[in-house]
Amino acid sequence: MSEEILKALTQLFAIITKQDGGVTEKERNFVIGFFQQELDQDSIKEYLELYDKFAGYGEEEGAGEESEEDEKKKKRKLTSVRDSVRTLAICKKINKTLTQKQKVVVLIKLLELVSSDNNFTPQRMEIIDTVSTVFNIIKHEFKLIESFVIKQSAADLKEFEEILAVSDQTSVEQTLHVHADIKGEILFMSVDSVDMYFVKYTGKEEINLNGFIMKPFHVYLFSHGSTIKTPKGAALYYSDLIRQFLSDGEVVKLSFNAENIDFQFPNGELGLRNVNVFEGPGQLVGIMGASGAGKTTLLNVLAGIEKPTRGKILINGYDLNADHDELQGIIGYVAQDDLLIEELTVYQNLYYNAKLCFAGTSEDEIHKRVMETLESLGLDQRKDLRVGSVLDKTISGGQRKRLNIALELIREPAVMFVDEPTSGLSSRDSENVIDLLKELTLKGKLIFVVIHQPSSDIYKMFDKMVIMDTGGYQIFYGHPVEAVTYFKKTTNQVDAERGVCPTCGNVNPEQIFNIVEAKVVDEYGQLTSKRKVNPVQWREFFKDNFQLSRVEDEKEAPHSTLSIPNRIKQSYIFTVRDTLSKISNKQYLLINLLEAPLLALLLAFIIKYKSAPGGEEYVFRFNENLPAFLLMSIVVALFMGLTVSAEEIIRDRKILKRESFLNLSWNSYLQSKLLILFTLSAIQTLTYVIIGVLVLEIKGMTLSMWAVLFSTSCFANVLGLNVSSAFRSAVTVYILIPLLLIPQMILSGLLFSFDKLNDFVSTKGQVPIVADLMTSRWAYEAMTVDMFKNNGYQEYFYDIEAVEKMADYKSSFKTKKIREKLRLIENQIDSKEEEDIEAVDEAILIIKNAIENDTLRANLKDVDLDEFLKKENINKETIKKIDTYVDAMRDHYLEEFNEAVKKKETLQYYLENNEAYDFDLNQAKDEYFNESLSDLVRNVTVADRVIEYKGKLIQQIDPIFHKPVEPDNPLNYRTHFFAPQKYFAGMYIDTFYFNIIVIWFMSLLLYLTLYFELFGKLISFFGGLSLKKKSK
C-alpha cells in the first residue's frame, strides 16, 4: 500500500479504537500485527507512534486518577462530530485512490480490529458503517462481510449463500459444504461484486495457507492459486473450492409449461389447437411436421414472439407474455432468416454480439469464446470475410446459417428456440450443429428445435419430439424412437414393436410421415387425395394414448450465462459496431460524404450571377437569390438528415428482434444511432456551409449558418428514425419523405407570408401555431435574423437603427393611425347606427391599447385609461387630451429619430476615419450586407405599414427592429416573424439562440416519441381499426 493509504488507515484505526474508553491492548496488538504484515521493521515504529498519537494511547497515565463517575461518562461518550467529520474526510480522500477490491480489504481489517477485543459498541460500528457507505459497499455485502468477520461458525452464517464450510461434519442446513478431516471449520466467503474470496479458520489445529499458519478467527484473502493443507496432509485447492460456489449457479432450476395453447391468425384461421408442452432443464426437444402443420408458429408462440389466443406459457411460474422483466434475457432465438450485419466480417458479427452478452469478460476471453464457436461450426477459416448480402455473397448460404446459429450459441441462454438450424447444411455440418445444441442441454439448457428431414443420428439425439399435423394439431409428444413404434402400432403395422433397425441401429424418421399422411387407394390401385387418418383423428388417438402432466413450477427465475453491459457500455458497443458497418460500406460512405458539398456547389453556382449595378461583376450585397438560398439550405439539411436516417431501424429490424431476447437497452441502441447520425450530419452540414459561403462569398457567417443547419439536420435524423421505427418498408419511408418536406417549405415563412394564409391557421402579428410546428420556420428565422443583425456591417449600426426605425414608425404611422381613429370617434360618437357603434367601440379599444403599449405617456401619465376611455366619458375635452398626447408622441419620436440619425452618421464618420478600424463603409456593405435579405426581414414591400387586428395596431414594417412587448403569460413565446428577440420565462433571449433551443427541444420531444415508439403504435392502432371495419 502507498504511504498515503497507510497513514489514512492508521488514522481510521485510531478513530475507531479511541471510542468508548480508548484503546485496549488487544486492539493495539492487532494494529501492530497489521503493521508487521505491511511494513518493514524501520517503518513499524514510525507508524505505531503515529497511531498512538492519533488514538491518544498512554495520555491518560499522566493525567491522574479519574473518578469512577468520570470513567463511566467517558465510556458512555458518543462518537464526536469531529471524529465523524474526520472519518468522512479520510475516506473521501482515499476513496478515489483505492480500487474496489482494496476497499473491501480495508473494511475487513477495520471489522477485524473491532473483533480483536469483541468491543462491538454502537459508536465503533457507526464509524465502520460510515466507511462502508463512502466506499459504496453494497448493503448486502456489508452485512455478509460483517457477519463473516464477527460470527464464529457456519451455523451462524446459514442465511448467506456466499458461504462455504469445510469440516468433518455435514450439516443439512448448510447450502455449500465440503468434507475434510479437521477439527473446527474452515469458512470461505465469496464477495461477488469484486470477485474475491476470503477464508478463516475457527479451530485450534495448524492449518497451512500458502505456507503460513492460519491464526484462528483471522480473515485471509483466498486468491488465485491458493492452497490449504490440513494436519493430516489433505490439500484443498483454490479451483476445487471455488467450483463449489460456481456449481451452485450451474444447477439450472427450470420449468417450462405450455398448456392448452391455441393460436389464431389475423384472418381467423387457427394455427395451433390445444397444444401442450411440459419440460424441465437439460432437454433437446424437436418439433416436426409436414408443411403447414404449424411448426414455426408453435416455435414462435413458445418463444414469446407471438401471443397465444388461448392458454399460458409459464417459465419457472412466470408468464412468458406478461412477466417480461423476469424472463427477458434468458431466451435465445435463431430464426430461419439471416440476422447478420452484412457489412461486417464473420468474426466481427460474432465478436460484437459476444461483447453485448458478456460484460466484464476480458478481450482475450471474448476472443477465445468467439474462435471456439467459429471452430466448432467450421467458420474459423472464413472469419475475416465480409458476410455480404444475399445477392452479393462472400460466404456460402450454409456458412451464413451457421453464423446465425453461432450468434445464439455463444451465450448459451437458458431456453433456446432454433428454427430449422440444419437447413442448407451438409449432413456432417448438421450433425455438428445438433451435437452443439445437445452439449448445451448437458449444462441444463432447454432447447426447442424445428427440424426438417433429420438423419437417423440427428433424430436420435433429441430427448423429446413434438410432432404436428396439418392444421396445427399435436399428434405426438414423447421419446423420438417411441414415435415410430407408436404410429406403427396405431395403424396395426408389422414389426410395430421395432422402432430401431436391429442390424444397424438406425431410425427412419420419414417413416413416421409416410404413416401419418398415408393416402387411401382407390379400386384402380391409385392414391387418392383422401388420407387414411385425418389430423383430427390422429389428435384423438394422441389424447387417448398419452396422459401429459405438468412439470412442477420452479420458484425462481431461471439461470442465465448472460451478463449484460451497463447502458453506457452498450451504447459504446452499438456505436463501434454500426460505425464499422458504415465505414466498410464504401458506396454508402461515398454518397453521404459527397452529397452535401455537391449540392452546395450546384446550388451556389447556379444562383451566383453578376449582381452589381450594370452587371459587370458579382457583389454579395446585390445578390437577390440569397433568401432563397438560405431556405434551400434548410431544405437540403432536412433532406440529408431524413435520407440518412429513414432506413436505419428498418435495416436493423431483424437484428433487433434477435437482440430483444438479450434485454438490451433500447435507449442505448437509439443513443448510438443518434451519435453516429449526428456526427455524419455535422460533417455533411459543415462541408455544405463551407462550399456555399466560399462560392457566394458570404463572410463571417460560417459558424452561425452551420449551427442552424446542423441543428436542423439533427432534428431530421430523429424524425427519420421515428419514421423508420413506425414503418416496415423502405419504399413506404421514401414515399413519405416528400410529404414531410413540402409542409416545411410551405410554412418556412419565405414562400408564403404568414399574414396571408388561410384565416383558419393565420394569426395577424404572430407566427401561426401550425408554422411553429415546422423546424424550417425556426431555422429560417434564426439564420436570416442573425445574418442581418450580426454581419460585419450591420453589427455596428443595428442598435442605433432599431431606435431610428421604431421612432420613424411611431412618429409617422402609429400617430397617424391613432388620429384616424380619434376622428372616427369624434364624428360617429353620437351615431345610433349599429355599424357606427361597433366602429367607435373598436376605435376606442385600438387607441387604449396603442397608448398602453407605448412607454411614452406624456399628458396622460396620471390618467386611468380604463376610466378615461369609457365610451360614456368621451367628450370634446377627452378628444383634445388625446390629440395633445398624439402631438407629444409625434414630437418625441421625431426627436428620437433625428438623434438616432445623427448618432449613426457620427459613428459612420468615426469608423471611416479611425485608423484602428480600417473601415470602408461602402466596401463593408458590399461584402457583408445583402439588400434582398434586408428587404425581407424589414418587410419593406408591404403595402400597409400598420394594420388593425382584434383591437390592436399591428406593426408590419421593420419587424427585425420591433422588440416584442412583454406578454401577460411569461411562457407565451409567440411573436411576429423576424423578431430580433423572444420574450420567455421573464427574460429576452436573442432570436438566434432561442430558435436553436426550440429546434433541439423539438428533437427531444421526437426522441421521446421514438423511445416509446408512439408513431408505430398509432399506425398499428389505426391499422387495426381499418381491419376491423373490413372484417365487418
LUMLO-304017 format. One record per residue (C-alpha): y, x, z; residue in one letter. Coordinates in pm, whole numbers, plus 50000, padded with zeros to 5 digits. Layout:
BEGIN
YXZa ...
# end
This chain:
BEGIN
500005000050000m 503585010649939s 505865021850220e 507994990550179e 504984967450220i 503584986850517l 506904985350701k 507164948250630a 503624942650762l 504434963151071t 507384940351142q 505224909351089l 502604922851329f 505354929051584a 506984894751547i 503634877051595i 502394897451890t 505614896852091k 505424858752119q 504174842052440d 504354870852683g 504234900452447g 501674924652307v 498184927252455t 496114959052446e 493524943352216k 496204933251970e 497774967751980r 494354983651926n 493844961451621f 497164973551477v 496135009851546i 492835003751369g 494684989251071f 496975019751054f 493975043151075q 492425024850781q 495585025550565e 497425057650666l 496905094750705d 496955110051054q 500595121751032d 501885087050941s 499915067651205i 502175079351489k 505345071151294e 504245035651214y 502885029651563l 506245039251712e 507905015651465l 505554987651569y 506144993951941d 509884993251883k 509824960151694f 507354944251938a 509164956752249g 505974972752375y 506484991752702g 510064979852759e 509114957353049e 507704986353251e 511134999553350g 512744965853393a 511394959953741g 509144932253857e 509904897353737e 509454866753947s 506444845053888e 508714817253766e 510374840653512d 506974851553389e 505934815653330k 509144808653140k 508514839152928k 505034827152836k 506304792552755r 509074806652535k 509034791552183l 509454811151864t 513124820351844s 515264810551548v 515944847451497r 512224855251469d 511704826451225s 514564838251006v 513284874151017r 509804862250920t 511164843550620l 513304872950516a 510414897850537i 508024875050348c 510524867750074k 511264904750042k 507644914549978i 506644882249805n 507684894849462k 506124929049519t 502684917049629l 500114902749393t 498484870149496q 495324889049590k 497314912049819q 498954881749979k 495524867750068v 494554901150226v 497804902050428v 497214866550552l 493684875650664i 494974906250851k 497564885251035l 494904859951135l 492594888151248e 495424902051459l 495754869151647v 491964865651662s 491544900151820s 492554885852158d 491844849052083n 495514842152151n 495944812251915f 499164798252054t 501324773351858p 504114799051833q 501924825651671r 500224801051439m 503614787251338e 504674821651215i 501424826151022i 501884791650868d 505364802450755t 503894833350591v 501294811750412s 503974788350282t 506184816250147v 503154832849987f 502274799849810n 498774798849957i 497074765849873i 496754744150184k 493004740150145h 492514777450103e 494764784950401f 492594762150614k 489454778750469l 490734813950543i 491964804350889e 488604788550978s 486624817750832f 488514842951047v 488524822351367i 485164804051364k 482044821451493q 479154805751296s 478174788050974a 477724755551164a 481464755651232d 482204760250862l 479934734150708k 482914713750582e 483704741150328f 481764745450005e 483124780749963e 480974794850246i 477584812150204l 475464820950507a 472784848150522v 470474845350822s 466844843350931d 467104805650972q 467554778350715t 469924750750818s 469634717350642v 473354713050689e 474154745050505q 475124739650142t 474634776050044l 472094797750225h 470154829850167v 467304840150396h 467274875450541a 465554890950840d 468604897951059i 469964887751395k 473114866951371g 474704856451047e 476454873350757i 479094849150632l 480654850950286f 483824832950176m 484964826449819s 488714823149761v 488624806949419d 492324808749330s 492264846949330v 488554851349251d 487944871849566m 485104872549817y 485174882350183f 482394888950433v 481974891550811k 479004896951043y 478544877151363t 475594896051515g 475084928751702k 472854948451464e 474034976751243e 474834960850909i 475964985450645n 478604975950384l 479085002250114n 478115029950358g 480245017650651f 479004999950960i 480434964450976m 482204956751303k 481184922851440p 483634894651355f 485794917251140h 486574904750789v 485924927850493y 486654924750124l 483414919849930f 484374935049595s 482504940549269h 479504963249310g 479374959849687s 476014962949864t 474994952150215i 471974968150378k 470204953450681t 468464973350959p 465044966650808k 466074980850471g 466624948950273a 469604950550035a 471984922449947l 473714929049616y 477074915849500y 475674899649185s 472834882249370d 475084867849638l 477914857349409i 475374839849186r 474734816649479q 478324804649459f 478134801049084l 474714784749075s 476024755249268d 478584749648991g 475894752448725e 473834723848870v 475064696248641v 475204662448807k 475354639648510l 474514603448440s 475134585848110f 474614548248095n 475474528147784a 474334492447849e 474224462447614n 476574478047361i 477874456747074d 480434468046821f 482214446046569q 484154459446272f 487644445546195p 486144424745914n 483924407046167g 480664424146074e 478514436346361l 477844473646353g 475814476046676l 473744449446851r 472714452147214n 472114489647216v 471074506847540n 471074544147611v 470354558047960f 470314595848002e 470684623548257g 471534660648219p 469654685448005g 468614661947724q 468834666047348l 468924630747209v 468574624546838g 469854593946654i 468034584846335m 468154555746098g 468444545145738a 471784543745559s 473914515845708g 471884514246026a 474884523946242g 474044559846336k 477564573746312t 479004541546452t 476764544946758l 477764581546795l 481474572846778n 481094544747032v 479094566547272l 481734594147236a 484584570147315g 486204572946972i 485544535946913e 485644510047188k 482614487147215p 483184449947164t 480764442847448r 479164464047715g 480234495147902k 479614532147877i 479574549548214l 479514587148268i 478864595048634n 480014559748707g 483324564048525y 484094540348240d 484444560847924l 487024537247777n 489054531748093a 488844562648314d 490254587548062h 491774611248317d 488484616048500e 486464622048184l 488744639247938q 487714674647861g 484014670147932i 483174655247590i 482724675247273g 482564660646924y 481574676546595v 482444653846305a 480754654245969q 484094662145800d 485864695545809d 488054701046116l 489234735546019l 492624751745969i 492284761745607e 494904789245609e 493274808845895l 490234831345879t 486844821746016v 487444843746319y 490964830546382q 489794794146374n 487264801046646l 489424825746839y 492374802446893y 490034773946977n 488494796347245a 491954805547375k 492584768547435l 489264764347615c 489044794347845f 492194800148045a 492224832348242g 489484848048032t 490234883247914s 490794891347548e 487624912147544d 485564883647685e 487014858547440i 486334882547153h 482784886947280k 482224849147302r 483624843946954v 481484871246798m 478324859646978e 478864824346848t 479564836446495l 476484858746502e 474284830546627s 475394809646328l 475274838046076g 479054838746023l 479834873046163d 479874888845817q 482364862445700r 484714864445998k 487664879245807d 487524854945515l 490134827545491r 488494793245528v 490334777745232g 490434741645124s 487554721544982v 488954727544633l 489844763944699d 486704776144873k 486334811245005t 483274803245219i 480404780345126s 480004744345235g 477164753745467g 479264780745629q 482134756245675r 479744732545852k 478514759746082r 482064769446170l 482824733346258n 479894733546497i 480954766946640a 484304752146745l 482464729746993e 479504752147070l 481744779247207i 482974758247501r 479724740547595e 481064706247701p 479064685447950a 478344658247692v 478364666747324m 478194644647016f 477244660146683v 477294641246354d 474694654746111e 475014691746202p 472324702445956t 473944686245655s 474374712345383g 472474739245574l 469314757245482s 466164749445681s 466474782145872r 470144776445949d 469344740946053s 466744753046299e 469204778646437n 471794751746495v 469434727646670i 468004756746870d 471514764746986l 472024728547089l 468704729447272k 469774761047453e 472854742747576l 470724714747719t 468774740347923l 472074746448101k 472314709948189g 474264696747892k 473594662647740l 473774663047361i 473554634247113f 472864643546751v 472854621946442v 470124637746237i 469034630545881h 465644640445742q 464764666846004p 461914690845958s 458904688546189s 460084717846403d 463564703446439i 462244668846516y 460044681846797k 462984699946958m 464504666747061f 463784653247405d 464544617147309k 465034598646985m 467044567046923v 466024550046600i 468324524246445m 467564498946175d 469834482445920t 472474460246080g 472844480646398g 469514471246563y 467954495646810q 464224496546735i 463044526946931f 464144548247222y 461804574247364g 459964606847302h 460114617146932p 456374621946889v 455684588647056e 457834571946790a 455224579946526v 452344565646729t 454424535146833y 455234524446477f 451674531646367k 450234510246647k 452714482146588t 451634479646223t 447924484946303n 447534516846100q 444544540346101v 444764570046341d 447534552246528a 446964574346833e 447574605946637r 451284614846617g 450854652146558v 448654668846298c 445684683246489p 445424712446246t 448994724846204c 450754706246485g 453404692046251n 455084658146281v 456264638945977n 459474620046075p 459684605045727e 456514585945807q 458484565146059i 460874551745796f 458044546345549n 456554522645808i 459854506545916v 461074499745561e 457694491545410a 458054465245133k 455924435345056v 453714439744747v 453554410544502d 450504397544324e 451014423144048y 450974452344287g 454724457944254q 457014464244553l 459434436044621t 462854438444792s 461504419945094k 460454440645393r 457204435045577k 459014436545911v 462714429245911n 465224445346156p 465294415146387v 461514415846421q 461494453246487w 464104446946757r 461894420446918e 458884443946912f 461034470347084f 462134446247357k 458554435547419d 457154470947441n 459904490547619f 461384485047961q 464524506247986l 466034514548322s 469474527948405r 469964562948536v 471434562648885e 475164568948862d 476324602448995e 479294600249229k 481344629249096e 482924639248768a 480584660048551p 480934697748550h 482624714148255s 482994750448150t 486324740748004l 489314758248159s 492494745748000i 495514769247997p 498734757248152n 501164738747928r 503364768647857i 500324789047755k 499094760447538q 502474759047363s 502284796447302y 498754794447156i 499634764546937f 502754782746816t 500954815046729v 498124796446557r 500444774646350d 502744803746265t 499834824446134l 498674794245935s 502064790445771k 502564827645707i 499204830445536s 500154801545304n 502324821745066k 503184792044848q 504434771745146y 506444801045274l 507994809244937l 509104773444865i 510614767645209n 512464800745226l 513864799244871l 514634762144869e 517834764345076a 519584793644902p 518664779944558l 520084745444642l 523214761344787a 523674783244478l 523104754244241l 525424730444425l 528204755644491a 528074769744137f 528374735343979i 531314723344186i 533284755944164k 535924753843892y 539354768443808k 541154746744059s 544544764044071a 547524745643916p 547394754443549g 543624760143562g 543824797743541e 541734807343844e 539694793944132y 541634787044452v 539814772744752f 542874752544854r 542774730944543f 539014725744511n 538754687844517e 534964689144546n 534894703344897l 534504669745084p 531584660444857a 530044695044905f 530104690645282l 528354656945256l 525744670745017m 525164699645256s 524344674745530i 522044655545294v 520314688245199v 519864697145569a 518344662845633l 516134665545325f 514844700245413m 514254690145776g 512294659345671l 510184675245399t 509194704945612v 508004682745900s 506874649945746a 503314661545680e 502754682945989e 500874658346210i 499074641845917i 497684675945820r 496574682446179d 495234647646250r 491544656446224k 492024687546435i 493934667046693l 491034642346700k 488644670246795r 491034686647040e 491704653347212s 488384658547390f 489804690347543l 492504670847726n 495144694147586l 498814686947635s 500344665647360w 503704677747481n 502694714347436s 501504707047083y 504774689846995l 506854717547150q 505024743446941s 505704722946629k 509384719746715l 509724756846791l 508314766146450i 510224739046263l 513494746646441f 513084783646359t 512414775545995l 515364751345989s 517604778146143a 516654802245863i 516994775945592q 520404763245703t 521714798445764l 520784810245414t 522224778045271y 525544782845453v 525814819945367i 525304813544994i 527564782744998g 530524799145173v 530254830544960l 530294811544632v 533004786644732l 534984812744930e 535044792145250i 536374816445508k 535944816345884g 533714785345895m 530234800645860t 529134797246223l 530514762146277s 529014749445950m 525674764546041w 525774748746390a 526274714146239v 523694718045962l 521144733846195f 521554705346446s 521204680146163t 518094697046027s 516524697846374c 517164660546406f 515414655946071a 512504677246198n 511934653846491v 512384623246268l 509874637446021g 507344643346299l 507774607046407n 507044595546053v 504094619446028s 502714606146356s 503144569546258a 501584570445911f 498254584145795r 499034590445430s 501204618545297a 502034596844993v 503484570045221t 505554595845404v 507154609745089y 507924574544967i 509754568645295l 511994599545271i 514444583845020p 514574552445236l 515624574245529l 518164594745334l 520024567445145i 521404549745457p 522524583945584q 524564588445266m 525984553045263i 527114554145626l 528294590245635s 531954579445615g 532744595745279l 531234573245013l 532464540945169f 535334536445412s 534214522045745f 537134497445731d 535874483445400k 532324474745493l 530864440245541n 532584421845828d 529184418145994f 528994455546059v 532614466846034s 534964471446330t 538594478946241k 539854510246405g 536414521346518q 533304535646357v 530734507346322p 527814508846563i 525354509046273v 527054540846145a 526794556346492d 523014554846444l 523324578246145m 523254615446207t 525204621345886s 528244603246030r 528354626146336w 527634657346134a 530194649645864y 532934641446112e 532194672846316a 532294695246010m 535414680545848t 537434678246170v 536544713846266d 537234727145918m 540664710845918f 541724718646276k 540374753746314n 540714770245974n 542654802745950g 545834784945850y 545874751846036q 544854766146374e 548404779046422y 550104746146343f 547684718446440y 549114710846786d 552684710346655i 551744689346353e 549914664946578a 553154658546765v 555084656846437e 552744632346262k 552304609446562m 556094608846618a 556564600746249d 554024572546267y 555594557046575k 559214560446460s 558534548546105s 555584524746107f 554894513046461k 558534503646536t 558774486046202k 555684465346280k 556964456046625i 560264444546473r 558394423346219e 556524405946499k 559704402246701l 561474385046410r 558484362246364l 558664352046730i 562414346946706e 562084324346402n 558984304446498q 559034303046879i 560094266346878d 557844255346591s 555254228146663k 553064237246368e 549614248846480e 549664277546233e 553044289546362d 551944286346724i 548904308346656e 551084333646470a 553544335446760v 550744339947015d 549254367546803e 552624384546766a 553264383647142i 549844399247207l 550464426646948i 553844435447098i 552414435747451k 549514458947352n 551814481347148a 554124486747444i 551284491047695e 549544517247479n 552664538447448d 553754563547708t 557444555247649l 558704525147847r 562494531147826a 564394499947942n 561094481948015l 559994507548272k 560104484148571d 559174452548382v 555944433548443d 554844428848081l 552354401348160d 555084380248312e 557844392448082f 555954383547763l 554654349747867k 555454325547587k 557424302247812e 559554331447939n 560574344147596i 564214337647513n 567124355047340k 567554378947630e 563864388247615t 564054394547241i 567214415247290k 565494436847552k 562554443147320i 564954451447035d 566634476347263t 563224490847353y 562284494546984v 565574512346914d 564884535847204a 561344541747077m 562584549546727r 565274573246852d 562904590247098h 560204597046842y 562704607146573l 563994633246811e 560434643646891e 559704645646519f 562744667346449n 561904690646737e 558334694546610a 559544702246257v 561974728046392k 559234743146612k 556874745146316k 559464762146095e 560244787046372t 556534795146410l 556114799346034q 559074823246024y 557704842646322y 554224846246173l 555524857745836e 557994882745977n 555934897146264n 554034928346157e 551364922046422a 550114891346231y 550424902945869d 550604866045780f 551484853045435d 551944815445458l 551004806345102n 548144831245084q 546684818445414a 546974782745292k 545254791444961d 542394809245139e 541754786845442y 543324752845380f 541924726345146n 544204698845018e 541414673844943s 539934678045288l 543384673645437s 543984641845238d 540594628845354l 540994634445726v 544664623345717r 543754592545509n 546934596945303v 545714574145023t 545544543445245v 547954516045136a 548624501545483d 549674528145733r 549154503646014v 547154471246028i 546714442946275e 543294435746425y 542484413746723k 545954415746877g 546354453246829k 548094476246586l 545534499346427i 546854532546301q 545444540145955q 547414571045862i 546694605646010d 543544597646214p 542984635246254i 546144637446465f 545584605046655h 544224612747001k 542304581847123p 543584563347428v 541504562247745e 539174531947730p 538614508248021d 534964518648032n 534664556648078p 531324556047891l 532854539447586n 532944568447341y 533814547147036r 536984555546846t 538314558946492h 536734581646232f 538074617446214f 539434615546571a 540284650746692p 538784643847035q 536454619147204k 537024604547548y 533824602447752f 532974602148122a 536604606748225g 537454636348004m 538454645347650y 535904665247450i 536584682147118d 535014661746838t 533064691646704f 531234697747032y 530914661047122f 529304652446789n 526844681246806i 525864669947157i 525324634747021v 523074647946742i 520934666746995w 520864636147220f 519574615446927m 516974642346865s 515924639947229l 515514602247201l 513404606946890l 511314632647075y 510584606447343l 509514581447076t 507334608746928l 505804617947263y 504884581747335f 504044575346966e 506204544046967l 506654542446589f 502904543346534g 502294516846799k 504984494946648l 503474497746299i 499994490746438s 501344460246620f 502934445046310f 499914455346104g 497714436446349g 499914405746317l 499644405945940s 495884409745958l 495644380046189k 497684358845951k 495444368445664k 492344360445861s 493584325145916k 
# end
